[in-house]
């Protein structure tokens, strides 16, 4: 039983967003479609359908960019799920 929990944790590929003070950590996304200091667009899968997350704000920066993780910082105004 514990093995399945560990396996799920290690092989976790579900799209996730963690919102912190003026930071958004996004994991398990497909690709970053666009980014500038006012907008970041990330594509992800939700129930096997490609979706888009748009982060709008000012002075946005991508402070961490990994294969399956991105951290966006700045004055975040809103997020749109499309």
MARVOVEX-310735 format. One line per 8 residues: number of its first residue (from 1); their letters; for each residue x, y, z of N, C-alpha, C. Coordinates in steps of 0.05 Angstrom, whole numbers. Example, Ala and Ser with C-alpha at 12.3 -4.5 7.8 and 13.67 -1.06 7.14 Angstrom:
# MARVOVEX-310735
1> as> 264:-114:156:246:-90:156:264:-66:156  257:-45:142:273:-21:143:258:1:157
***
This chain:
# MARVOVEX-310735
1> xxxxxxxx> 16:-24:0:0:0:0:17:25:0  38:26:17:56:49:18:71:53:-9  77:31:-22:92:32:-47:76:49:-68  50:44:-69:34:59:-88:34:89:-82  34:96:-57:35:125:-49:61:137:-57  83:123:-53:109:133:-61:111:135:-91  102:115:-105:103:114:-134:86:138:-145  63:143:-134:46:165:-143:61:192:-139
9> xxxxxxxx> 74:195:-116:89:219:-110:112:224:-130  127:203:-135:150:205:-153:141:209:-182  121:196:-190:112:198:-218:89:218:-222  86:236:-203:65:256:-204:68:273:-229  47:273:-246:48:290:-270:23:307:-273  9:311:-251:-15:327:-252:-8:357:-251  -21:373:-267:-17:402:-268:-24:413:-241  -6:430:-230:-11:442:-204:-2:471:-204
17> xxxxxxxx> -17:487:-188:-9:515:-184:-8:520:-154  13:533:-145:15:541:-117:18:572:-117  0:585:-104:0:614:-103:11:624:-77  32:640:-78:45:652:-55:43:682:-58  55:697:-40:55:726:-42:69:735:-67  53:745:-86:64:755:-112:81:735:-126  75:709:-122:89:688:-136:69:666:-144  73:654:-167:57:631:-175:77:610:-184
25> xxxxxxxx> 76:587:-171:92:564:-178:75:545:-194  83:538:-218:67:521:-236:84:496:-242  72:473:-238:86:448:-243:71:430:-263  85:414:-277:74:395:-296:59:408:-318  70:428:-330:58:442:-353:69:430:-379  56:435:-401:65:426:-427:86:444:-439  80:470:-440:99:489:-452:92:517:-443  111:534:-444:107:563:-440:103:575:-467
33> xxxxxxxx> 79:585:-472:73:596:-499:83:624:-503  84:640:-481:92:668:-483:99:679:-456  118:697:-455:122:712:-430:135:738:-436  125:759:-422:137:785:-421:130:797:-394  136:822:-390:133:833:-363:104:839:-356  85:834:-374:56:838:-368:40:812:-370  50:792:-382:34:768:-387:52:743:-389  42:721:-377:55:695:-380:33:675:-388
41> xxxxxxxx> 38:660:-410:19:641:-420:31:613:-418  17:595:-405:27:567:-401:5:548:-411  13:528:-426:-5:507:-435:-2:483:-418  -25:470:-412:-25:447:-394:-47:427:-402  -46:403:-391:-67:383:-397:-86:382:-373  -112:380:-379:-132:376:-359:-152:356:-370  -152:332:-358:-169:310:-368:-164:305:-398  -139:303:-405:-129:297:-432:-137:318:-452
49> xxxxxxxx> -144:342:-444:-149:364:-462:-130:386:-457  -119:398:-478:-100:420:-475:-114:445:-467  -105:458:-446:-117:483:-435:-95:504:-434  -103:528:-428:-84:550:-426:-88:566:-400  -67:572:-387:-67:590:-363:-53:616:-371  -67:638:-367:-56:665:-373:-53:679:-346  -28:688:-340:-23:703:-316:-18:732:-325  -35:750:-315:-32:779:-322:-22:795:-298
57> xxxxxxxx> -5:814:-303:5:831:-282:25:851:-293  41:861:-275:62:881:-282:88:871:-270  110:878:-283:137:870:-275:139:840:-269  127:824:-286:128:795:-283:155:785:-293  167:767:-278:191:754:-286:189:724:-281  202:709:-298:204:680:-294:230:676:-278  227:672:-252:251:670:-235:262:642:-233  246:622:-241:256:595:-241:243:581:-265
65> xxxxxxxx> 258:567:-281:248:553:-304:262:526:-306  246:505:-301:256:478:-303:239:463:-323  246:438:-328:232:422:-348:202:421:-342  195:416:-317:167:413:-310:157:433:-289  172:455:-285:165:475:-265:174:503:-273  156:522:-267:163:550:-272:152:566:-248  168:586:-240:160:604:-219:159:632:-230  135:644:-229:130:671:-239:127:690:-215
73> xxxxxxxx> 142:712:-215:141:732:-194:134:759:-205  122:776:-189:116:803:-197:89:812:-185  79:834:-195:53:844:-186:31:830:-202  21:808:-192:2:792:-206:-26:803:-202  -40:809:-224:-67:820:-223:-88:798:-223  -85:779:-242:-105:757:-244:-94:734:-260  -109:712:-259:-103:689:-275:-128:681:-290  -125:673:-315:-147:665:-332:-142:636:-340
81> xx> -163:619:-336:-162:592:-346:-179:590:-371  -166:582:-393:-180:580:-418:-180:551:-429
***
